[in-house]
Each structure stands twice: as C-alpha cells, then as structure tokens.
Amino acid sequence: MGERIVQSPLLPGGNLIAAVLNREVMGLADRGGASNLVGDRWATICALHAADWTGQVRPVPGSEAGLRVDQVLRLDDTPAVAATASKRGLQNPDLLLIGTRGETPTIQAADAKFSVETARSKQVSPAVVDGLLGLRDLLPDLIGHLAREPSLVPGVFLCPDYPLTHHMLRRRHGILRTTVRTDEVVFVPAPPRLFFEPLQGSRVMQTLAMVDDLPVRLDRSLLASLYYFRLARAAIGCWLDGTKPLLLHDDRLAIDEAAVRAETEFRRLRAHSAFDLVLSWNLDVQAVRSQRAAVDQVAALPLLNRELRAKVASLAEQAGGHPPSLNQVRRRLSHWYRGQLREQIGPLSPPVSDFPRRLEEIGRFGATLGPRLEHETERVISELAGAASQGVHPPRVRPPVASLSGEK
C-alpha cells in the first residue's frame, strides 16, 4: 500500500489513479479485450493465493468466530457450474471455502474482484451458496459431497493490495460507487511482473511507458502497470481493427505482438504522451472501421424479419415440426450467405484499393444469390423444425465475427 501516486500532465486526469479510472482509456482498452484478460488473470492469482488457506482460520464478516478451512473449491474454471447456474438464474462465486466453525460444517463464498467497486455483498451471500447447493444433483462430482445442512456465512472478496483498492474503500466512488465494507475484503499481494508477464501486450507496455518517462518502475507499481497494460491492449485493438479482413467469416485472428510493438515504436517518435499515441492511432484506423461497417451493411442477409417469420411458420407446419426460433434461422442463413460472399469476393484485407468498386461487387454478387438463398432457407427451416420435433439440438453456428485470443 506504500506505492506513491505519480502526478503528471501527461496522464489523463493528471495522476495514475485518475488515469486508470478514465472512461476513454477503459473503452479503448476493451477494444483489445483488456478487462477480460485482467479479470481472468486475477481469478487465477486469487485461486493460487486461496489454495494456501487450507488449515487456516479465516475471518467471517460481521463475526468474531472464524471459519477453519478444510478445503478450497474452485468454481470459476468449471464451465458446467456457470452454465448450470445461469440457466437457473443463479450467481456463482469463484471459490467456496469449506470447513467448520466449532463442530458445525460451514461454507463461505469467496469471489475474486480486481476492481473492488464492482463487488456487491449479495454476490457472496449465504443465499447464493444455498442456491448453488440446490444444484448438487446436477453437479454431483463437484458439490455432491458437501454436507446436506451446512451453516452458511457471509462471504469475502479477494482484491489486489494496491492504492486503488484502498482509495476506493476510503472514497467509495470511482467508475461505480463502492458498497462493500473493509471487513468483507481480503487484500491479496499482486506483484506487477507476476501479474502481467504472461499476458499478451506485456511487451508493449514498456514501449508506451518510455513515451511518458514517469518516475515509476512498472515492475514495482501495479497501478502504473495497469495503466500501461490498458494502453497496450488499446494499441492491440487498433492494430487488429487496422489489419483484420473487412469481410470477416469464421476468422480466428492471431495477434502479432511484435508487429504491434514495432508500430508503437514508430509512433512514439512523434507522440506527446502514451495516451496521445493511442488516441491518434485510434483516429487513424477509424477509416478502416468505417469501411468494415459498410461491408457489413452490404453483406447483411437480405431477408426482412417479417418475411422470414412467415416462412418459418409455413415451412415448419408443412414439415410437421415445431417452428425453430427466428434468431436461430437467421444466424444459420447469415452464416451461409456471408460464406458465399467470402468465397467469391475474398477476405478484403485492408488497405483495399478502389473500395467503392469492391463494395458494388459484393452487392452485385449478393443479388445473384436469390434463388440459392430461397432453397437454403427452406432447407434450414425444415432441418431445424425436424430436429426440434425430435428434441435434438443442432450444433450452434458461430457468428461471423473474429475473436480476440485470450478473451472469454
């Protein structure tokens, strides 16, 4: 907690706390998937930290009697828990601490929260744990062994032990209002190098930090590392937006971190600050984003919902099956239609010369697909209606968008 809060006019808001809470910084960073990466990494660090609690007596908020931990059960890396809980409208914490208070079997929830202001006491409440225990018959391998009538106690949040957490607990307001009490928070050490080194973008951070040349070391300041990691992921988002195909279809994009770093090195020579570097890069790729949006508009499935709804009802009735959902039919048809365009036109990797002509080419070819689209529509509806009537769930079609590696 002894970390110094650096002040500088090069930072948005004038200091590091204001910089990491800056909405524009966060918005640009999330174009590169920063929040998901930070959240996933923090969950892993917290699970490793909590694994050492076995045999310890851990505090219970609002009580002098602690919980002696016999087992730490990690839920966040088990997709079945999240999926099953979601279907039931339940929340699920990252961890369950299982042990005793006196002679009574007791369970406490614990949740990893990198940003303490996003924590809400109800997320780790006894009611949440009670809801999860109701899934024991559906998840017997995971929670079926737990005591049938355990005592359930208020839970805790695992937050990084650094200035922003303490600032938020004192001031109670940042992007959101902080509502949890200090006794509901477990402060977890978070060495910056340990945190960020495994994440894509970590090798771009130092290049950005060199632009500002603040009196702080990234390997000693989690606050500074978080700011420059967000800018690094914003740079990755700009690089992706400037390089990925305009006509996307089932593309799995790989991030070339060396290329991002090289472009960042080139841009830092004329940048006033690291934030200025990212802002100008973002403006530079806006033209490519506009072209991609224009392609998406021309390549959209040329079927109105009302006419598609009528086809679904009519063809499902003819097939003697249950009508599939309109969204399911549209997803499949859009995937097929865009695939036909991609096969004919190609990916259209930027920069695209004579863009208006290529846009017209997409429109002209799309117009020739009418008869085949009609046939494909009938086939898809009949197939889905037949599957629905037999209780079969056809494989889901992935939407025609690219995904960022490392994101949830």
Secondary structure, DSSP 8 states (H G I E B T S, - for coil): ------B-TTSTTSBHHHHHT-HHHHHHHHTTTHHHHHHHHHHHHHHHHHGGGTTSEE--TT-SS-EEEEEEEE-TT-HHHHHHHHHTT----SEEEEEEETTEEEEEEEEE-SSGGG--GGGGSHHHHHHHHTTTTTSHHHHTTS-SS-EEEEEEEEEE-SHHHHHHHHH-BSSSB--S-GGGEEEE---HHHHHTTSTTHHHHHHHHHHH--S--TTT-HHHHHHHHHHHHHHHHHHHHHHS-SS-SS-B----HHHHHHHHHHHHTT-SSHHHHHHHHHHHTHHHHHHHHHHHHHTS----HHHHHHHHHHHHHHHTS----HHHHHHHHHHHHHHHHHHHH----SS-TTHHHHHHHHHHHHHHTHHHHHHHHHHHHHHHHHHHHTT--------S--B-TT--
